[in-house]
Amino acid sequence: MKKFVRNAVLATLLTVAGTTAVVASPAMALPFPNNDESITFIYYSDASKTVEVGMLVYGNCGNSFEDGIRTRYSTWYRTSC
């Protein structure tokens, strides 16, 4: 009986800890451009960041556009108009 209670308590604690870790992880927010800027994201196929597979441009320097695919591997920069 003691072993069952101990295992139940341990399972509950692990569930709560796992849920807290998932909920507490923040998502990446998109940077906000100033009045005379645009933001450009370059997306890559993998962590080596050598093969570009997509691009996203938005902001105040013309029309926004998106090409290719978005991946979790990216870099971004600001461009002034």
PDB file of N, CA, C and O in Angstrom:
ATOM      1  N   MET A   1       0.824  -1.194   0.000  1.00  0.00           N
ATOM      2  CA  MET A   1       0.000   0.000   0.000  1.00  0.00           C
ATOM      3  C   MET A   1       0.868   1.258   0.000  1.00  0.00           C
ATOM      4  O   MET A   1       0.600   2.207  -0.737  1.00  0.00           O
ATOM      5  N   LYS A   2       1.921   1.255   0.843  1.00  0.00           N
ATOM      6  CA  LYS A   2       2.796   2.427   0.898  1.00  0.00           C
ATOM      7  C   LYS A   2       3.463   2.679  -0.456  1.00  0.00           C
ATOM      8  O   LYS A   2       3.625   3.823  -0.881  1.00  0.00           O
ATOM      9  N   LYS A   3       3.843   1.593  -1.120  1.00  0.00           N
ATOM     10  CA  LYS A   3       4.492   1.733  -2.417  1.00  0.00           C
ATOM     11  C   LYS A   3       3.523   2.327  -3.442  1.00  0.00           C
ATOM     12  O   LYS A   3       3.920   3.147  -4.269  1.00  0.00           O
ATOM     13  N   PHE A   4       2.260   1.916  -3.388  1.00  0.00           N
ATOM     14  CA  PHE A   4       1.249   2.445  -4.295  1.00  0.00           C
ATOM     15  C   PHE A   4       1.048   3.939  -4.076  1.00  0.00           C
ATOM     16  O   PHE A   4       0.981   4.706  -5.036  1.00  0.00           O
ATOM     17  N   VAL A   5       0.950   4.357  -2.810  1.00  0.00           N
ATOM     18  CA  VAL A   5       0.752   5.778  -2.489  1.00  0.00           C
ATOM     19  C   VAL A   5       1.965   6.586  -2.936  1.00  0.00           C
ATOM     20  O   VAL A   5       1.823   7.664  -3.512  1.00  0.00           O
ATOM     21  N   ARG A   6       3.158   6.059  -2.668  1.00  0.00           N
ATOM     22  CA  ARG A   6       4.379   6.755  -3.073  1.00  0.00           C
ATOM     23  C   ARG A   6       4.423   6.921  -4.590  1.00  0.00           C
ATOM     24  O   ARG A   6       4.756   7.998  -5.084  1.00  0.00           O
ATOM     25  N   ASN A   7       4.092   5.873  -5.327  1.00  0.00           N
ATOM     26  CA  ASN A   7       4.094   5.954  -6.788  1.00  0.00           C
ATOM     27  C   ASN A   7       3.039   6.926  -7.297  1.00  0.00           C
ATOM     28  O   ASN A   7       3.277   7.644  -8.268  1.00  0.00           O
ATOM     29  N   ALA A   8       1.878   6.956  -6.654  1.00  0.00           N
ATOM     30  CA  ALA A   8       0.818   7.880  -7.064  1.00  0.00           C
ATOM     31  C   ALA A   8       1.245   9.325  -6.831  1.00  0.00           C
ATOM     32  O   ALA A   8       1.020  10.189  -7.679  1.00  0.00           O
ATOM     33  N   VAL A   9       1.858   9.585  -5.682  1.00  0.00           N
ATOM     34  CA  VAL A   9       2.330  10.942  -5.381  1.00  0.00           C
ATOM     35  C   VAL A   9       3.432  11.342  -6.357  1.00  0.00           C
ATOM     36  O   VAL A   9       3.438  12.469  -6.853  1.00  0.00           O
ATOM     37  N   LEU A  10       4.345  10.451  -6.631  1.00  0.00           N
ATOM     38  CA  LEU A  10       5.427  10.733  -7.567  1.00  0.00           C
ATOM     39  C   LEU A  10       4.884  11.005  -8.973  1.00  0.00           C
ATOM     40  O   LEU A  10       5.342  11.930  -9.645  1.00  0.00           O
ATOM     41  N   ALA A  11       3.926  10.218  -9.413  1.00  0.00           N
ATOM     42  CA  ALA A  11       3.329  10.432 -10.731  1.00  0.00           C
ATOM     43  C   ALA A  11       2.631  11.783 -10.801  1.00  0.00           C
ATOM     44  O   ALA A  11       2.720  12.474 -11.816  1.00  0.00           O
ATOM     45  N   THR A  12       1.940  12.164  -9.737  1.00  0.00           N
ATOM     46  CA  THR A  12       1.263  13.463  -9.696  1.00  0.00           C
ATOM     47  C   THR A  12       2.270  14.604  -9.760  1.00  0.00           C
ATOM     48  O   THR A  12       2.072  15.567 -10.501  1.00  0.00           O
ATOM     49  N   LEU A  13       3.339  14.502  -8.992  1.00  0.00           N
ATOM     50  CA  LEU A  13       4.363  15.551  -8.996  1.00  0.00           C
ATOM     51  C   LEU A  13       5.026  15.674 -10.366  1.00  0.00           C
ATOM     52  O   LEU A  13       5.271  16.785 -10.838  1.00  0.00           O
ATOM     53  N   LEU A  14       5.314  14.560 -10.997  1.00  0.00           N
ATOM     54  CA  LEU A  14       5.928  14.611 -12.324  1.00  0.00           C
ATOM     55  C   LEU A  14       4.981  15.213 -13.353  1.00  0.00           C
ATOM     56  O   LEU A  14       5.415  15.947 -14.241  1.00  0.00           O
ATOM     57  N   THR A  15       3.701  14.910 -13.243  1.00  0.00           N
ATOM     58  CA  THR A  15       2.721  15.482 -14.164  1.00  0.00           C
ATOM     59  C   THR A  15       2.632  16.986 -13.993  1.00  0.00           C
ATOM     60  O   THR A  15       2.615  17.723 -14.979  1.00  0.00           O
ATOM     61  N   VAL A  16       2.573  17.450 -12.750  1.00  0.00           N
ATOM     62  CA  VAL A  16       2.497  18.890 -12.482  1.00  0.00           C
ATOM     63  C   VAL A  16       3.766  19.586 -12.960  1.00  0.00           C
ATOM     64  O   VAL A  16       3.693  20.653 -13.570  1.00  0.00           O
ATOM     65  N   ALA A  17       4.922  19.000 -12.692  1.00  0.00           N
ATOM     66  CA  ALA A  17       6.184  19.608 -13.118  1.00  0.00           C
ATOM     67  C   ALA A  17       6.273  19.661 -14.641  1.00  0.00           C
ATOM     68  O   ALA A  17       6.722  20.665 -15.194  1.00  0.00           O
ATOM     69  N   GLY A  18       5.858  18.609 -15.321  1.00  0.00           N
ATOM     70  CA  GLY A  18       5.890  18.596 -16.780  1.00  0.00           C
ATOM     71  C   GLY A  18       4.939  19.604 -17.386  1.00  0.00           C
ATOM     72  O   GLY A  18       5.278  20.265 -18.368  1.00  0.00           O
ATOM     73  N   THR A  19       3.754  19.731 -16.816  1.00  0.00           N
ATOM     74  CA  THR A  19       2.780  20.703 -17.306  1.00  0.00           C
ATOM     75  C   THR A  19       3.282  22.118 -17.095  1.00  0.00           C
ATOM     76  O   THR A  19       3.129  22.965 -17.975  1.00  0.00           O
ATOM     77  N   THR A  20       3.874  22.386 -15.950  1.00  0.00           N
ATOM     78  CA  THR A  20       4.413  23.717 -15.668  1.00  0.00           C
ATOM     79  C   THR A  20       5.525  24.064 -16.649  1.00  0.00           C
ATOM     80  O   THR A  20       5.599  25.196 -17.128  1.00  0.00           O
ATOM     81  N   ALA A  21       6.381  23.110 -16.948  1.00  0.00           N
ATOM     82  CA  ALA A  21       7.479  23.371 -17.878  1.00  0.00           C
ATOM     83  C   ALA A  21       6.954  23.680 -19.272  1.00  0.00           C
ATOM     84  O   ALA A  21       7.499  24.547 -19.954  1.00  0.00           O
ATOM     85  N   VAL A  22       5.918  22.996 -19.705  1.00  0.00           N
ATOM     86  CA  VAL A  22       5.362  23.231 -21.037  1.00  0.00           C
ATOM     87  C   VAL A  22       4.649  24.567 -21.090  1.00  0.00           C
ATOM     88  O   VAL A  22       4.805  25.309 -22.060  1.00  0.00           O
ATOM     89  N   VAL A  23       3.874  24.888 -20.073  1.00  0.00           N
ATOM     90  CA  VAL A  23       3.115  26.135 -20.053  1.00  0.00           C
ATOM     91  C   VAL A  23       4.036  27.335 -19.894  1.00  0.00           C
ATOM     92  O   VAL A  23       3.759  28.396 -20.454  1.00  0.00           O
ATOM     93  N   ALA A  24       5.116  27.195 -19.150  1.00  0.00           N
ATOM     94  CA  ALA A  24       5.990  28.319 -18.857  1.00  0.00           C
ATOM     95  C   ALA A  24       6.948  28.656 -19.996  1.00  0.00           C
ATOM     96  O   ALA A  24       7.574  29.715 -19.970  1.00  0.00           O
ATOM     97  N   SER A  25       7.077  27.787 -20.989  1.00  0.00           N
ATOM     98  CA  SER A  25       8.016  28.081 -22.067  1.00  0.00           C
ATOM     99  C   SER A  25       7.418  29.137 -23.000  1.00  0.00           C
ATOM    100  O   SER A  25       6.361  28.911 -23.589  1.00  0.00           O
ATOM    101  N   PRO A  26       8.084  30.283 -23.138  1.00  0.00           N
ATOM    102  CA  PRO A  26       7.534  31.376 -23.944  1.00  0.00           C
ATOM    103  C   PRO A  26       7.696  31.121 -25.439  1.00  0.00           C
ATOM    104  O   PRO A  26       8.636  30.450 -25.865  1.00  0.00           O
ATOM    105  N   ALA A  27       6.791  31.650 -26.214  1.00  0.00           N
ATOM    106  CA  ALA A  27       6.898  31.588 -27.668  1.00  0.00           C
ATOM    107  C   ALA A  27       7.674  32.809 -28.154  1.00  0.00           C
ATOM    108  O   ALA A  27       7.683  33.854 -27.505  1.00  0.00           O
ATOM    109  N   MET A  28       8.316  32.661 -29.292  1.00  0.00           N
ATOM    110  CA  MET A  28       9.058  33.789 -29.841  1.00  0.00           C
ATOM    111  C   MET A  28       8.087  34.818 -30.410  1.00  0.00           C
ATOM    112  O   MET A  28       7.233  34.484 -31.231  1.00  0.00           O
ATOM    113  N   ALA A  29       8.217  36.043 -29.982  1.00  0.00           N
ATOM    114  CA  ALA A  29       7.377  37.122 -30.502  1.00  0.00           C
ATOM    115  C   ALA A  29       8.059  37.750 -31.711  1.00  0.00           C
ATOM    116  O   ALA A  29       9.283  37.882 -31.745  1.00  0.00           O
ATOM    117  N   LEU A  30       7.265  38.135 -32.696  1.00  0.00           N
ATOM    118  CA  LEU A  30       7.825  38.814 -33.865  1.00  0.00           C
ATOM    119  C   LEU A  30       8.224  40.230 -33.487  1.00  0.00           C
ATOM    120  O   LEU A  30       7.460  40.914 -32.807  1.00  0.00           O
ATOM    121  N   PRO A  31       9.393  40.691 -33.904  1.00  0.00           N
ATOM    122  CA  PRO A  31       9.809  42.060 -33.593  1.00  0.00           C
ATOM    123  C   PRO A  31       8.917  43.074 -34.300  1.00  0.00           C
ATOM    124  O   PRO A  31       8.453  42.837 -35.415  1.00  0.00           O
ATOM    125  N   PHE A  32       8.685  44.192 -33.647  1.00  0.00           N
ATOM    126  CA  PHE A  32       7.835  45.245 -34.193  1.00  0.00           C
ATOM    127  C   PHE A  32       8.704  46.278 -34.896  1.00  0.00           C
ATOM    128  O   PHE A  32       9.637  46.799 -34.285  1.00  0.00           O
ATOM    129  N   PRO A  33       8.427  46.597 -36.170  1.00  0.00           N
ATOM    130  CA  PRO A  33       9.248  47.580 -36.887  1.00  0.00           C
ATOM    131  C   PRO A  33       8.897  49.008 -36.489  1.00  0.00           C
ATOM    132  O   PRO A  33       7.743  49.304 -36.179  1.00  0.00           O
ATOM    133  N   ASN A  34       9.885  49.886 -36.500  1.00  0.00           N
ATOM    134  CA  ASN A  34       9.644  51.315 -36.293  1.00  0.00           C
ATOM    135  C   ASN A  34       9.018  51.904 -37.557  1.00  0.00           C
ATOM    136  O   ASN A  34       8.806  51.186 -38.535  1.00  0.00           O
ATOM    137  N   ASN A  35       8.722  53.200 -37.543  1.00  0.00           N
ATOM    138  CA  ASN A  35       8.050  53.846 -38.675  1.00  0.00           C
ATOM    139  C   ASN A  35       8.837  53.771 -39.975  1.00  0.00           C
ATOM    140  O   ASN A  35       8.243  53.722 -41.052  1.00  0.00           O
ATOM    141  N   ASP A  36      10.160  53.762 -39.894  1.00  0.00           N
ATOM    142  CA  ASP A  36      10.983  53.774 -41.109  1.00  0.00           C
ATOM    143  C   ASP A  36      11.775  52.479 -41.269  1.00  0.00           C
ATOM    144  O   ASP A  36      12.910  52.508 -41.746  1.00  0.00           O
ATOM    145  N   GLU A  37      11.199  51.354 -40.881  1.00  0.00           N
ATOM    146  CA  GLU A  37      11.913  50.079 -40.918  1.00  0.00           C
ATOM    147  C   GLU A  37      11.043  48.961 -41.488  1.00  0.00           C
ATOM    148  O   GLU A  37       9.814  49.033 -41.488  1.00  0.00           O
ATOM    149  N   SER A  38      11.714  47.946 -41.965  1.00  0.00           N
ATOM    150  CA  SER A  38      11.059  46.673 -42.259  1.00  0.00           C
ATOM    151  C   SER A  38      11.879  45.573 -41.593  1.00  0.00           C
ATOM    152  O   SER A  38      13.073  45.738 -41.346  1.00  0.00           O
ATOM    153  N   ILE A  39      11.233  44.464 -41.310  1.00  0.00           N
ATOM    154  CA  ILE A  39      11.872  43.312 -40.676  1.00  0.00           C
ATOM    155  C   ILE A  39      11.940  42.196 -41.715  1.00  0.00           C
ATOM    156  O   ILE A  39      10.952  41.905 -42.388  1.00  0.00           O
ATOM    157  N   THR A  40      13.106  41.575 -41.840  1.00  0.00           N
ATOM    158  CA  THR A  40      13.289  40.463 -42.773  1.00  0.00           C
ATOM    159  C   THR A  40      13.710  39.224 -41.996  1.00  0.00           C
ATOM    160  O   THR A  40      14.687  39.256 -41.248  1.00  0.00           O
ATOM    161  N   PHE A  41      12.973  38.132 -42.174  1.00  0.00           N
ATOM    162  CA  PHE A  41      13.328  36.826 -41.626  1.00  0.00           C
ATOM    163  C   PHE A  41      13.813  35.953 -42.769  1.00  0.00           C
ATOM    164  O   PHE A  41      13.194  35.906 -43.831  1.00  0.00           O
ATOM    165  N   ILE A  42      14.919  35.265 -42.547  1.00  0.00           N
ATOM    166  CA  ILE A  42      15.418  34.267 -43.483  1.00  0.00           C
ATOM    167  C   ILE A  42      15.296  32.915 -42.778  1.00  0.00           C
ATOM    168  O   ILE A  42      15.794  32.749 -41.665  1.00  0.00           O
ATOM    169  N   TYR A  43      14.640  31.955 -43.420  1.00  0.00           N
ATOM    170  CA  TYR A  43      14.439  30.621 -42.848  1.00  0.00           C
ATOM    171  C   TYR A  43      15.366  29.624 -43.525  1.00  0.00           C
ATOM    172  O   TYR A  43      15.579  29.680 -44.737  1.00  0.00           O
ATOM    173  N   TYR A  44      15.918  28.705 -42.727  1.00  0.00           N
ATOM    174  CA  TYR A  44      16.905  27.736 -43.202  1.00  0.00           C
ATOM    175  C   TYR A  44      16.396  26.313 -43.014  1.00  0.00           C
ATOM    176  O   TYR A  44      15.491  26.068 -42.217  1.00  0.00           O
ATOM    177  N   SER A  45      16.986  25.378 -43.755  1.00  0.00           N
ATOM    178  CA  SER A  45      16.541  23.984 -43.720  1.00  0.00           C
ATOM    179  C   SER A  45      16.917  23.270 -42.425  1.00  0.00           C
ATOM    180  O   SER A  45      16.200  22.369 -41.989  1.00  0.00           O
ATOM    181  N   ASP A  46      18.039  23.662 -41.801  1.00  0.00           N
ATOM    182  CA  ASP A  46      18.456  23.006 -40.560  1.00  0.00           C
ATOM    183  C   ASP A  46      19.300  23.961 -39.726  1.00  0.00           C
ATOM    184  O   ASP A  46      19.479  25.124 -40.088  1.00  0.00           O
ATOM    185  N   ALA A  47      19.815  23.465 -38.614  1.00  0.00           N
ATOM    186  CA  ALA A  47      20.541  24.307 -37.661  1.00  0.00           C
ATOM    187  C   ALA A  47      21.863  24.845 -38.203  1.00  0.00           C
ATOM    188  O   ALA A  47      22.406  25.799 -37.647  1.00  0.00           O
ATOM    189  N   SER A  48      22.386  24.263 -39.261  1.00  0.00           N
ATOM    190  CA  SER A  48      23.643  24.783 -39.821  1.00  0.00           C
ATOM    191  C   SER A  48      23.439  26.126 -40.514  1.00  0.00           C
ATOM    192  O   SER A  48      24.400  26.862 -40.739  1.00  0.00           O
ATOM    193  N   LYS A  49      22.192  26.446 -40.853  1.00  0.00           N
ATOM    194  CA  LYS A  49      21.821  27.720 -41.482  1.00  0.00           C
ATOM    195  C   LYS A  49      22.642  28.004 -42.738  1.00  0.00           C
ATOM    196  O   LYS A  49      23.176  29.099 -42.915  1.00  0.00           O
ATOM    197  N   THR A  50      22.729  27.003 -43.598  1.00  0.00           N
ATOM    198  CA  THR A  50      23.457  27.174 -44.857  1.00  0.00           C
ATOM    199  C   THR A  50      22.538  27.163 -46.077  1.00  0.00           C
ATOM    200  O   THR A  50      22.878  27.755 -47.101  1.00  0.00           O
ATOM    201  N   VAL A  51      21.386  26.507 -45.990  1.00  0.00           N
ATOM    202  CA  VAL A  51      20.464  26.409 -47.124  1.00  0.00           C
ATOM    203  C   VAL A  51      19.195  27.190 -46.805  1.00  0.00           C
ATOM    204  O   VAL A  51      18.426  26.806 -45.923  1.00  0.00           O
ATOM    205  N   GLU A  52      18.977  28.297 -47.532  1.00  0.00           N
ATOM    206  CA  GLU A  52      17.775  29.108 -47.326  1.00  0.00           C
ATOM    207  C   GLU A  52      16.574  28.417 -47.962  1.00  0.00           C
ATOM    208  O   GLU A  52      16.642  27.944 -49.097  1.00  0.00           O
ATOM    209  N   VAL A  53      15.463  28.365 -47.206  1.00  0.00           N
ATOM    210  CA  VAL A  53      14.250  27.737 -47.733  1.00  0.00           C
ATOM    211  C   VAL A  53      13.047  28.676 -47.705  1.00  0.00           C
ATOM    212  O   VAL A  53      11.986  28.332 -48.227  1.00  0.00           O
ATOM    213  N   GLY A  54      13.196  29.853 -47.104  1.00  0.00           N
ATOM    214  CA  GLY A  54      12.074  30.780 -47.058  1.00  0.00           C
ATOM    215  C   GLY A  54      12.476  32.156 -46.589  1.00  0.00           C
ATOM    216  O   GLY A  54      13.572  32.366 -46.069  1.00  0.00           O
ATOM    217  N   MET A  55      11.543  33.111 -46.788  1.00  0.00           N
ATOM    218  CA  MET A  55      11.786  34.499 -46.392  1.00  0.00           C
ATOM    219  C   MET A  55      10.454  35.149 -46.045  1.00  0.00           C
ATOM    220  O   MET A  55       9.433  34.869 -46.672  1.00  0.00           O
ATOM    221  N   LEU A  56      10.474  36.011 -45.049  1.00  0.00           N
ATOM    222  CA  LEU A  56       9.312  36.806 -44.667  1.00  0.00           C
ATOM    223  C   LEU A  56       9.785  38.235 -44.484  1.00  0.00           C
ATOM    224  O   LEU A  56      10.749  38.482 -43.759  1.00  0.00           O
ATOM    225  N   VAL A  57       9.109  39.188 -45.141  1.00  0.00           N
ATOM    226  CA  VAL A  57       9.435  40.607 -45.010  1.00  0.00           C
ATOM    227  C   VAL A  57       8.151  41.344 -44.667  1.00  0.00           C
ATOM    228  O   VAL A  57       7.134  41.164 -45.336  1.00  0.00           O
ATOM    229  N   TYR A  58       8.190  42.172 -43.627  1.00  0.00           N
ATOM    230  CA  TYR A  58       7.036  42.982 -43.260  1.00  0.00           C
ATOM    231  C   TYR A  58       7.522  44.272 -42.631  1.00  0.00           C
ATOM    232  O   TYR A  58       8.669  44.359 -42.194  1.00  0.00           O
ATOM    233  N   GLY A  59       6.660  45.269 -42.581  1.00  0.00           N
ATOM    234  CA  GLY A  59       7.020  46.535 -41.958  1.00  0.00           C
ATOM    235  C   GLY A  59       6.495  47.711 -42.738  1.00  0.00           C
ATOM    236  O   GLY A  59       5.428  47.637 -43.348  1.00  0.00           O
ATOM    237  N   ASN A  60       7.251  48.811 -42.719  1.00  0.00           N
ATOM    238  CA  ASN A  60       6.802  50.086 -43.267  1.00  0.00           C
ATOM    239  C   ASN A  60       7.609  50.552 -44.471  1.00  0.00           C
ATOM    240  O   ASN A  60       7.612  51.747 -44.768  1.00  0.00           O
ATOM    241  N   CYS A  61       8.286  49.665 -45.167  1.00  0.00           N
ATOM    242  CA  CYS A  61       9.110  50.034 -46.324  1.00  0.00           C
ATOM    243  C   CYS A  61       8.567  49.417 -47.606  1.00  0.00           C
ATOM    244  O   CYS A  61       9.344  48.952 -48.439  1.00  0.00           O
ATOM    245  N   GLY A  62       7.288  49.406 -47.775  1.00  0.00           N
ATOM    246  CA  GLY A  62       6.706  48.794 -48.966  1.00  0.00           C
ATOM    247  C   GLY A  62       5.803  47.639 -48.593  1.00  0.00           C
ATOM    248  O   GLY A  62       5.393  47.496 -47.441  1.00  0.00           O
ATOM    249  N   ASN A  63       5.498  46.818 -49.581  1.00  0.00           N
ATOM    250  CA  ASN A  63       4.588  45.697 -49.372  1.00  0.00           C
ATOM    251  C   ASN A  63       5.267  44.560 -48.625  1.00  0.00           C
ATOM    252  O   ASN A  63       6.444  44.271 -48.839  1.00  0.00           O
ATOM    253  N   SER A  64       4.508  43.923 -47.747  1.00  0.00           N
ATOM    254  CA  SER A  64       4.995  42.727 -47.063  1.00  0.00           C
ATOM    255  C   SER A  64       4.880  41.545 -48.013  1.00  0.00           C
ATOM    256  O   SER A  64       3.997  41.512 -48.869  1.00  0.00           O
ATOM    257  N   PHE A  65       5.779  40.574 -47.858  1.00  0.00           N
ATOM    258  CA  PHE A  65       5.659  39.362 -48.664  1.00  0.00           C
ATOM    259  C   PHE A  65       6.299  38.186 -47.958  1.00  0.00           C
ATOM    260  O   PHE A  65       7.116  38.343 -47.050  1.00  0.00           O
ATOM    261  N   GLU A  66       5.905  37.005 -48.400  1.00  0.00           N
ATOM    262  CA  GLU A  66       6.443  35.761 -47.858  1.00  0.00           C
ATOM    263  C   GLU A  66       6.718  34.817 -49.016  1.00  0.00           C
ATOM    264  O   GLU A  66       5.914  34.710 -49.943  1.00  0.00           O
ATOM    265  N   ASP A  67       7.860  34.130 -48.962  1.00  0.00           N
ATOM    266  CA  ASP A  67       8.237  33.211 -50.023  1.00  0.00           C
ATOM    267  C   ASP A  67       8.822  31.955 -49.393  1.00  0.00           C
ATOM    268  O   ASP A  67       9.527  32.048 -48.387  1.00  0.00           O
ATOM    269  N   GLY A  68       8.552  30.793 -49.953  1.00  0.00           N
ATOM    270  CA  GLY A  68       9.100  29.546 -49.428  1.00  0.00           C
ATOM    271  C   GLY A  68       8.352  29.066 -48.210  1.00  0.00           C
ATOM    272  O   GLY A  68       7.145  29.272 -48.083  1.00  0.00           O
ATOM    273  N   ILE A  69       9.085  28.416 -47.305  1.00  0.00           N
ATOM    274  CA  ILE A  69       8.471  27.860 -46.102  1.00  0.00           C
ATOM    275  C   ILE A  69       9.126  28.441 -44.856  1.00  0.00           C
ATOM    276  O   ILE A  69      10.271  28.891 -44.888  1.00  0.00           O
ATOM    277  N   ARG A  70       8.378  28.423 -43.765  1.00  0.00           N
ATOM    278  CA  ARG A  70       8.914  28.831 -42.468  1.00  0.00           C
ATOM    279  C   ARG A  70       9.393  27.592 -41.728  1.00  0.00           C
ATOM    280  O   ARG A  70       8.726  26.557 -41.724  1.00  0.00           O
ATOM    281  N   THR A  71      10.557  27.713 -41.103  1.00  0.00           N
ATOM    282  CA  THR A  71      11.085  26.630 -40.277  1.00  0.00           C
ATOM    283  C   THR A  71      11.479  27.204 -38.926  1.00  0.00           C
ATOM    284  O   THR A  71      11.393  28.413 -38.710  1.00  0.00           O
ATOM    285  N   ARG A  72      11.904  26.348 -38.029  1.00  0.00           N
ATOM    286  CA  ARG A  72      12.331  26.815 -36.713  1.00  0.00           C
ATOM    287  C   ARG A  72      13.740  27.408 -36.726  1.00  0.00           C
ATOM    288  O   ARG A  72      14.180  27.974 -35.726  1.00  0.00           O
ATOM    289  N   TYR A  73      14.443  27.284 -37.839  1.00  0.00           N
ATOM    290  CA  TYR A  73      15.805  27.802 -37.959  1.00  0.00           C
ATOM    291  C   TYR A  73      15.762  29.098 -38.757  1.00  0.00           C
ATOM    292  O   TYR A  73      15.503  29.084 -39.960  1.00  0.00           O
ATOM    293  N   SER A  74      16.016  30.212 -38.088  1.00  0.00           N
ATOM    294  CA  SER A  74      15.880  31.494 -38.787  1.00  0.00           C
ATOM    295  C   SER A  74      16.849  32.527 -38.231  1.00  0.00           C
ATOM    296  O   SER A  74      17.389  32.387 -37.134  1.00  0.00           O
ATOM    297  N   THR A  75      17.046  33.560 -39.025  1.00  0.00           N
ATOM    298  CA  THR A  75      17.726  34.777 -38.591  1.00  0.00           C
ATOM    299  C   THR A  75      16.849  35.936 -39.039  1.00  0.00           C
ATOM    300  O   THR A  75      16.043  35.792 -39.959  1.00  0.00           O
ATOM    301  N   TRP A  76      17.003  37.079 -38.393  1.00  0.00           N
ATOM    302  CA  TRP A  76      16.226  38.241 -38.818  1.00  0.00           C
ATOM    303  C   TRP A  76      17.064  39.490 -38.665  1.00  0.00           C
ATOM    304  O   TRP A  76      18.020  39.531 -37.890  1.00  0.00           O
ATOM    305  N   TYR A  77      16.685  40.515 -39.423  1.00  0.00           N
ATOM    306  CA  TYR A  77      17.373  41.799 -39.342  1.00  0.00           C
ATOM    307  C   TYR A  77      16.413  42.914 -39.712  1.00  0.00           C
ATOM    308  O   TYR A  77      15.384  42.691 -40.349  1.00  0.00           O
ATOM    309  N   ARG A  78      16.776  44.127 -39.295  1.00  0.00           N
ATOM    310  CA  ARG A  78      15.994  45.327 -39.583  1.00  0.00           C
ATOM    311  C   ARG A  78      16.629  46.061 -40.754  1.00  0.00           C
ATOM    312  O   ARG A  78      17.852  46.105 -40.886  1.00  0.00           O
ATOM    313  N   THR A  79      15.782  46.638 -41.604  1.00  0.00           N
ATOM    314  CA  THR A  79      16.249  47.448 -42.721  1.00  0.00           C
ATOM    315  C   THR A  79      15.581  48.807 -42.636  1.00  0.00           C
ATOM    316  O   THR A  79      14.361  48.887 -42.490  1.00  0.00           O
ATOM    317  N   SER A  80      16.362  49.881 -42.725  1.00  0.00           N
ATOM    318  CA  SER A  80      15.795  51.231 -42.719  1.00  0.00           C
ATOM    319  C   SER A  80      15.405  51.638 -44.132  1.00  0.00           C
ATOM    320  O   SER A  80      16.068  51.265 -45.100  1.00  0.00           O
ATOM    321  N   CYS A  81      14.317  52.412 -44.246  1.00  0.00           N
ATOM    322  CA  CYS A  81      13.854  52.893 -45.557  1.00  0.00           C
ATOM    323  C   CYS A  81      14.596  54.164 -45.922  1.00  0.00           C
ATOM    324  O   CYS A  81      14.358  54.734 -46.987  1.00  0.00           O
TER     325      CYS A  81
END
